[in-house]
Amino acid sequence: MDGFLYETHMHTSEASACAVSTGAEMARAYKKAGYTGIIITDHFFYGNTAVDRSLPWRQWVERFCLGYEHAKAEGDRIGLQVFFGWESGYSGTEFLVYGPDRNWLLEHPEIRDATVEEQFKLVHEGGGIISQAHPYREASYIREIRTYPDFADAVEGVNASHSSREKKERHPEYNERALEYAGEHGLPLTAGSDQHSTHMLWGGMVFPRKLKDIHDFGQAVLSREAVRLLDGME
């Protein structure tokens, strides 16, 4: 494949209750699959977190970041870029947050209870961007379809968990609606696998160059640098 392949949406068992593989296991699987880099986006405080919400904020953040830290250590060892992000949840409506790091979280406990609008403002102040995740997914945990074109910088137009050839049940229409929505509002796109195990779904974004860090990723998204968005059918 020409270009540099990045996973933008994935989970680890250290921090996401629905994930079955550790950060280190995920890093090794993605390296073997030929990815240049991955972004760990574990479920945040009000999402399907595996971290005890009764913990003091500092302890909660430290444990929340373990999946990323384990993946990063393994990535450094084997030659895989590993960036940090998270997936925030609002009663089933979810957002992928890219840019702020562990120290930023420790210094901004208000992000935990921020509204969608407040989250957008805080993340921007922290130099990050937000992509609304799978905006048209239908699932038991999603109470209603809600879109926020004014409070997201991008849209996850392609989520391979909806269309991958590895999935028994496919819903490519969720992606089709998301792509149409992004086009209507002139929003840039992200694409990821929403992967929870080392079984590859083959989603992600292909860039013409190797990215420097998570902030470079954010700029590349806003500049629409991706040359391909993978839906898991290849």
N, C-alpha and C positions, 0 to 999 in steps of 0.2 A: 504494500500500500504506500502510495506517495504521500508524504506529509507526516505530521506528528499527531498521534492519536491520544486523546485525553478523555478519561471518564470524569463526568461532572456531578454524578449523583449516585452515591453508594453508602452502605451502612456496615457497621462492625458490631459484633456481639458484645463488646465491652460497654457500649453506650446505647444501642438500639435493641429493644426487647424482641423485635421481630427478626433480627439478624441471627445467623447461625455460625458465622465464621469470624475469627479474630482479625484485628487489623493486620497483623503480620501475615496471616494466611491469605488475606485478600491481596496484599502487596505482592506476594510470590505468584499468585494466580494471574494477576494483571501483567506482571513482568513476563511470565511465560507466554501470555497471549499476545505480546507484542505492543503493549501500550507504552507510551512515553511517560505518562503521568496520570495520577488519580487525585480526585478531590474527595476527602472524607466528609460526608454530610449526614452525620448521625442525627437522630430525632432529638429535638431540643426539649426544654422543660415541660411544655404542655403537649408534646407529641408522645409517641410511643417509646419513651425513654426507658432504659434499663437501670437508670441511676435513681436511688432513693431520693424522692423530692423533699423528705423531711430533714435532709442534711443542711448544715449551714452553707451559705452560698459559695464560699471558697472551696469547701470540700466537694460540693456538688460539681463545680466547674472542673476541679482537678480530676475527678473520676470520669466526668463527661469527656474529657480530652484524652483519655487513655487509649481509645481505639486509634485515634489519629497518631498519638505519640508512638505506639507500637508499630503502626504502619510506616511512619516516618523513619524510625530506626532501621526497620527491615529494608525500606526503600533505599536509604543511604548505603546500606550494605550491598545491595544487589544492583544498584543503578536505576532506580525508578523514582521519578519526582513524586512527592506526596505533598499536597496542599491541604489547608484546613478550611472547612466551612461548616454549616449546619443546616438542618431543615426544621424551620419553626412550624408549629401547628396551631390552628385556630378552629377548633371543632371540625376538623377534617379538611379545612382549607390550608394548604401548605405553601411555604416559600423557601427557596434555597438562598442562603445568605453567604456571600463570598467577600472576604476582605479582612474584617476584624479578627483578631487572634485571641489566644488564651488570656493574655494580659489585659486586653481590652475588655473581655468578658468579666474578669475579676474587678475591673475598675468601673463597670457599668451594670450593676445588679438590676437597674431599672429596666433593662432589656427583657428580663424575665416576664414582667407583667405588662409590657408595652402593647398598645393596640396596633393594628396593622399600620395605621397612619404614623404613630409614634415610632414604630420599628423602622419605617422608611427613613424618617428624619434622623434617628440615632445611627443607623447603619451608614447613611450618607456622611454624617459628621465624622464617622470613623473611617472614611475613605473606602467604603465598600459598595457593592451593588446587590440588588435582589432580583431573582427570577422567580416568577410564580410557577410552582411545580404542578405538572399534570392538571391543568385547570379544568378539564372536562372529564376526568376520571369519575366513574360511578362505582361506589363501593359501600359496604355496610357502615363503615366508620365515617363516611362523608354525608353530613346531614342535608346539604344542598350545594348546588353549583354556584359559586360566587367568584366573580372576577374583579380585579383591582387594577385597571390600566393606569390609574394615577399614582399608584403606590408600589409599582414594580418597574424596574429598569428593563426587564426582558421577560420572555415567556419560554418555559420549557415546551417547545413545539413538538419535540420528538422524545418520547419515553419508551425505551426498548421493551420494558416490561409489558407494554400494550401490544407489541407487534412482533417481537422476536420469534424466529423460527424455532427457538428452544421452548417456547411456551405452548402448552396444550390448548389453552383458551386465549384467543387473541381478540383485541378490540382496537384495530387500527383507526376506527372512527374517532376515538378519543384524541389521537394525534392530529387527524385531519381537521377536527374542530379547533384544536389549539393553534394550528398553523394558520387557519383562516382568521381566528381572533387576533393573532399577532399582526397579520397583514392589515386588518381593518384599523388597528391602532398604531401602526408604524413602529412596533416594538421589535428589538433584536431578538434573536433566538438562542436558546441553549438546547442541548440534547444530552441525555444520559441514560443509563441502564436501570437505575433504581435497584441496584443489585444488593442482595442480602446474603449471598453465599458465594463460594468460589466457582459455581457453575456459570460460565460466561453467557451473558445475554447479548453481547456484541453491540452495545450502543456507545455513544459518545460523540465527540467533535474532533474533526481533523483540521489542524492548522498548518499553514505553510512554513512555519518556523517553530523552533523550540521556545516555549514560554519561560520567562525568568522566575516568576513567582505568582502568587494568587492575585496580586494587584495587576500584574501584566495580563493575566487571564481576564480580569474584569474589563480592562481596556480593550482587549482583543474582541470580547463579546460586544461591547458598545460600538466598536469600529467595524463590526461584522466581518472579521477576518477569516472566520471558518470557511474552509473550502468544501467541506462535506459534513452532513449530519447523519449519523448512522442509526438505523431503526431496528437493527438486529436481524435483518433478513439476509444479510450477506455472510 
